[in-house]
Amino acid sequence: MDIRTSPLRAWMLAAAMLVVAWLPTAVVGVALVLAGLAWAPHAVVLVPLTLFVAGFVGEAMRRERLPGKALRPGDEPELAALVRDVAGRIGFREPLLVRVVPTVDASLAPTRAAGGRAYALLLGYPLLRLLSADQLASVVAHELAHEEHVRDRRTAALRFARQVLADRMERRFRPLARLAAPLLRASQPPMWRAELAADADAARVTGSAATAQALRRTGLLHEAFEGLGSTWWSALTEEDTYPVDFYDALETAVRDPYVAARAARGVAEEDAVAPYATADHPPAEQRLAALPPDAVAAAAYGAEPVTLRAAASIERWCLGGLAGLDDPDLDDDPRPVRLLDMAPDQLHALGDETGKDLLLLATGEESPERALSAALDALADGTWLRLAGLLEPGLRRMPAAARTTVAQAVLTAALAQTLHAVLRPAGWTRAHRWLATVLTAPDGTVTDLHELAAQAVRAGDPAPLRALLTAAAKTRKEAAA
């Protein structure tokens, strides 16, 4: 369906998505009112109604708050000049406020400034720190160009309705998939066209090479932030500490080829998991393939990151935001620690090791060796999906289109962690600072157990993992003799 040639159908689609999105909330609201009437037909009925309305008001107020910290042109002239030049080349004429956020993010949010309409350009600190100026300019160009492509009322209505419905699909009491999924699928093509058109516009400003590099680099940073970074923060928060050198450690980690490979696989898996067609972006490989091959940069911004005059204070603010601190310089609780000063064993202890324990529980075995053997039997006879469902009960509530990919990722993590527990006593040693599942075999070979497990699960072939299990048993037997 080409919505560009069917305005009435587009408006009907947007209206239908909003109805489906708000239907569960409306049903709950009506139920609360009816319950109040049945319980006390007088003033008490106002209680559930007030709570219901307060929920709407609270959500609207949350949407009005702009996230991030303002980066004013006078404080960051180099960044302001880059944004101003890119906006001019794209033809973006609206007032722009630039704000930094602690996460890997780049987006454009409508706001108001000096009583008039304006836009807030939100840029993640990892992007400002780790992208070259050319790559950052491509990211900025994409965001500004994308707004130009979705600005007409019809597309804006579709985009808003999709966002509302997609958000509701992530909640516990979500709209019926049988109603939501067809609407989301029907409204996805124009969103993808807008993204690809914005990529092409960015390529015309910074060149296809810089745009491709920005797409790859941004995806890698996002996966590393959400993977390694989130486990660091989660573990350290439980210890009432926070990583004061988080961004330094993240920068060091993403330069490692094993971390980069793990992140690239994460990008591919995330693209494959698009329940109910909620993704507004096409898969990364599709975006890269669609870039104009001969686009030459209209301007050169630099091969190094853009200069930030107040980088130290910006980083402190971002760390404070991630740690939930009002002022990292003054607040001693939680206590700051340094990731780069930790030994590999300490870093690996911050990782998520629940996969091994879950596999033991799911298989009913008491030893990692027997649990791993049972899991490999399930992989061989095709019953591994059931095993993955025991590892992650939430799988049964996922749409069929996403279930297999998520199940593969769940089983891969459990196999890699359990194999690690089996091989370490058999003479395998740590080979990597950041990833616990990268080990050196007794013969000196370095193996990424997570990658090996992922290949075995995708192929449905447990033979390579079974060979390692057999070799480990032989080594332990020889050592005991």
Secondary structure, DSSP 8 states (H G I E B T S, - for coil): --GGG-HHHHHHHHHHHHHHHHHHHHHHHHHHHHHHHHH-SSGGGHHHHHHHHHHHHHHHHHHHS--SEE--TTT-HHHHHHHHHHHHHHT--S-EEEEEESSS-EEEEEEEETTEEEEEEEEEHHHHHHS-HHHHHHHHHHHHHHHHHT-SHHHHHHHHHHHHHHHHHTSSS---HHHHHHHHHHHHHHHHHHHHHHHHHHHHHH-HHHHHHHHHHHHHHHHHIIIIIHHHHHHHHHTTEEETTHHHHHHHHHTSHHHHHHHHHHHHHHHH--GGG--SS--HHHHHHHS-TT---S----SS----TTHHHHHHHHHHHHHT-S-TTT--SSEEE-GGGS-HHHHHHTS--HHHHHHHHHHT-SSHHHHHHHHHHHHHHT-HHHHHHHH-GGGGGS-HHHHHHHHHHHHHHHHHHHHHHHHGGGT-EE--SS-TTEEE-TTS-EEEHHHHHHHHHHHT--HHHHHHHHHHHHHHHHHH-
